[in-house]
Amino acid sequence: MKISYNWLKDYCKYDLSVEGLAESLTNAGLVVDTVNPVEDDFCLEVEVTSNRPDCLGFIGVAREVATIVRGKLDIPDVGYDTTDENINDITSVAVEDNELCQRYTARIIKDVKIGPSPEWMQKKISSIGLRPVNNIVDITNYVLMESGQPLHAFDLDRLSEGRIVVRRAKKDETMEAIDGSKCVLADDMLVIADAQRPVAIAGVMGGKDTEVSDATRNILLESAFFDPRSVRRVSRKLSLMSDSSYRFERRVDPECVDWASRRATKMILDIAGGQAVEGVIDQNYLEDNKMNVSLKMSRLNSLLGLQIEKNAAKDILEHLQFKINSETEDGFSVDVPSFRGDVYREIDLIEEVARIHGYDKIPVKSSIGVKLTQDNRFDKITERTKNVISGLGFNEVVTDSIVGDSQERHGTIWSETGSLKILNPIRQDENLLRKALVHNLLRVKKHNQNYGVEKTDIYELSKVYLPQEDDQLPEEKECLCILGEDGYLALKGAIETMLSHLNIADSLESVHFDFGLFSSEKSAELRLGDRVLGFIGELSREVISDYDFRSKPCVAELDFNVLLDKTNLEDSYLKIPSLPIVSRDFAVVSDEKVTWAEIKGCIESLKIDYVDNIEFFDVYRGKQIEKGSKSIAFRVIFRADDKTLKSEEVDILQEKILTSLGNSLGVSLRA
Amino acid sequence: MQERLSEIQNQAKGDLAKAESLEEVETIKTRYLGRKGGVITEIIKAIPGLPPEQRSSIGKSANALKQEISKWIEDAKGTLAGKEQASDSKKMFDLSIPGEHKPYGHKHPLTQTIDDIKEIFKKLCFDIEYGPEVEHEYYNFDALNIPADHPSREDFDTFYLGNKRLLRSQTSTVQIRVMEKTKPPIRMIAPGKVFRPDTVDARHASMFHQIEGLMVDEGVSFSDLKYVLTLFAQSYFGQDIKMRFRPSFFPFTEPSAEIDISCSLCKGKGCSVCSQSGWVEVLGAGMVDPNVFDTVGYDSEKYTGFAFGIGVERLTMLKYGIDNIRLFFENDLRFLSQF
């Protein structure tokens, strides 16, 4: 809300520069966002939190300033003279909905002279950005800004039968608002009506037909309390916001309703002339039970870590217009003023004392002791995984969980069920929660390619959201997706390196897998023991042309939960062998169908104690190799713990291996 | 034959004196000493065919010459190698050519910030906790003392998924989940993603990261809150950072505070990052509202506690002087590889 530095002085004589005022308000919880000079004045933009509607008027802000400087709050006089005529002889107010309208007052001022408001008033309201209209409208705005209580002036002579009915709108009733918008009303909306039709949408905006114009002579002045939730709902529904609705939906002070009405009446008489009719119609007001709250100083001081005297706390609360009504040795109890609906517990009083006393005066000290923190396995494994993958040259990316439906145009990975939908997305074409990471990584690759970065080795470790039945929360699956530009085997190698750093004992198995995203040749489901770890593949030609990629990336998407379950964080040490190894290189020819896994498995199945390791070299096809066959080169390393192996011993083992490969797989030594 | 030998001796000497490169020396070596067709080798090979009386003396001389030429060759090699090395390094190897690089992968800057913050709070004995990103309204609002239909819900604009489910708009949800399953004392932080339907611009993204903090025990006070957050800020931003705690409002804390630090860019003088105020807001915090304790079944007379929330993007932007939040989610490698 906007505050004028000079105007505020009407209610509290403070001796603060504009910078000093801004700092004091900020330190008390009313953050001053900006200070702008306006002629010989300053306009302060004050951020009022939703719990403090009492500060949505100058008097409320002045009350804070008066408390900060421990000064006096000056509240204007609202006394005025009336004619003999009684208001009840002229008009009537019927409140039909007590729930939505908890107080309605009306006053009548006759024979006013409509014209521009005086210069001093125009200057004041202009200083906070309001546009002067005419004296009556300017006065209602002035009092709104002063007190925080919205007012509305009707042209009494334009009200059908000159009376007011506060009721719910009839379905499809219409009204043209002051701002020219045509409103179609519904039966859950509270309106102010005359004998025939709605003339205002309660708390939101007045109607055009009954607004004050140059021809107006008699005025019915409304000041009321409307249900905050109702005003909020109606204002949202009709997309009509006003200074009034802003305040009503944050709750106005029910006691101030009448004060503001008197204040405006007095100003109308002073400025626009005319005579006030005797009396007021004040409907439906049930005075709130006074809220009574007690405060223990021991609690206050222990919660804040302070040593404040009781009298200092009392002084602060009394300046804020809390009334002390009883006192004990350790504390006191107060009546809460009606404008402080946010205060109803001891803790609320503690906050009042704390913020005025100053958070800066609370000492920075602690006696909290040490404590052993719990090991977080998830964090440890996540960190180790990221270290390995980053260490291999991949860059971590963070992409949006909210995606469009094109995400699945090349197939789904983790779930066939439709994605969870956001009911109120920012963009209608991005309204789904992702069910896989891979599509986001492809988009990142595309973005980089567009900006001339050709090699995009990236990964993301993050959640996907798999829908469950009915209204249950989704399964939030932690996934690891890696996109690599160095080919299928390089990506597989990165995964193998990661598995080895996570000390995962199961060996990685690749099973051919048909998946639209991947080429039919290089596409596999990866398994660890009995669990599916995830999927790896070279992007299919369709995907590459769909994204217009200039390279041929490979992608793997893994279920991180499998890694979490299988990781062994206990690193162990293996003694480095002291005896020399003997290695033998093999080049064998086999049928195309024979896999490396079979060859390795065959050697392992011989259970030769001295075989220490079997290392794959390469596959060769071409000259000298018959069509339909391939040459596979590998090395077997032999080692004994207790002796140096002799060449002749290894020769025998080598022969044994070749025989076995020949018998079971039809593999022969390359000529 | 002896004459032939001395002739060869002179020739070899002359050849070697003319040699200018190691290659030439090698050729000379082959010419004289090569196993096949070397001049000396051939002479030695031919010795058995000489008359017996000559064999011994010619053999001796030939071998002596072989030794001699071998030595000359080695000497020549040594001299030339020294020369070549010297000229090699001057002519050939450009020391200014950049080194060869292995690819270096970077963790995302937001991950790095979260890791840094976790590290600091681990030193202060805080546990790390996580909670779901898709939540029940209850955890995001009701349990946090944010009533339905209240304007304060507006401060936490939220994506809804139907059936009282939503994308959490704050990590405070984890407070409730942790308190539901744990008895005090509690000291924890909870990093994670949050979502709000903000219009995306340089300062706002619809997905961003927060770190929630919570400490609950008997006798925890506002000065403990100031102590812990001051240690954090000094540890993260540096010892000479200035801090300002000012009153604010959050439905789930009372009293509530917002914490500003002196702007690191302008050192408090005022710049565009701090809107000329010299201060930048980095944290929201406060004492846990008794209503929250009541909701999770803690005795609010016995226990007190504080909670705080840190904006991860904001801290990262401040630390590096990044002016556009969208950079974090575009994942341009030219950006990511700077961290």
Interface residues (C-beta under 8 A of the other chain):
Chain A: T26 N27 A28 G29 V31 D33 T34 T49 S50 N51 R52 P228 R229 R232 R233 E249 R250 S302 L303 L304 G305 L306 R345 I347 D348 I350 E351 A354 R355 Y359 D360 I362 P363 V364 K365 S366 S367 I368 V370 K371 L372 T373 Q374 N376 F378 D379 E383 K386 I389 S390 G391 L392 G393 F394 N395 E396 V397 V398 T399 D400 S401 I402 L420 K421 I422 L423 N424 P425 I426 L433 V444 H447 N448 Y451 V453 T456 D457 I458 K463 Y465 D470 D471 L473 P474 E476
Chain B: K102 P103 Y104 G105 H106 K107 H108 L110 T111 D115 K118 K122 C125 F126 D127 I128 Y130 P132 E133 V134 E135 H136 D149 H150 P151 S152 E154 D155 F159 Y160 L161 G162 N163 K164 R165 L167 P185 R187 K193 F195 P197 D198 T199 V200 S206 M207 M215 D217 G219 V220 S221 F222 S223 D224 K226 Y227 V228 T230 R244 F245 R246 P247 S248 F249 P251 E254 P255 S256 A257 E258 S275 M287 D289 P290 T304 F328 F329 E330 N331 D332 L333 R334 L336 S337
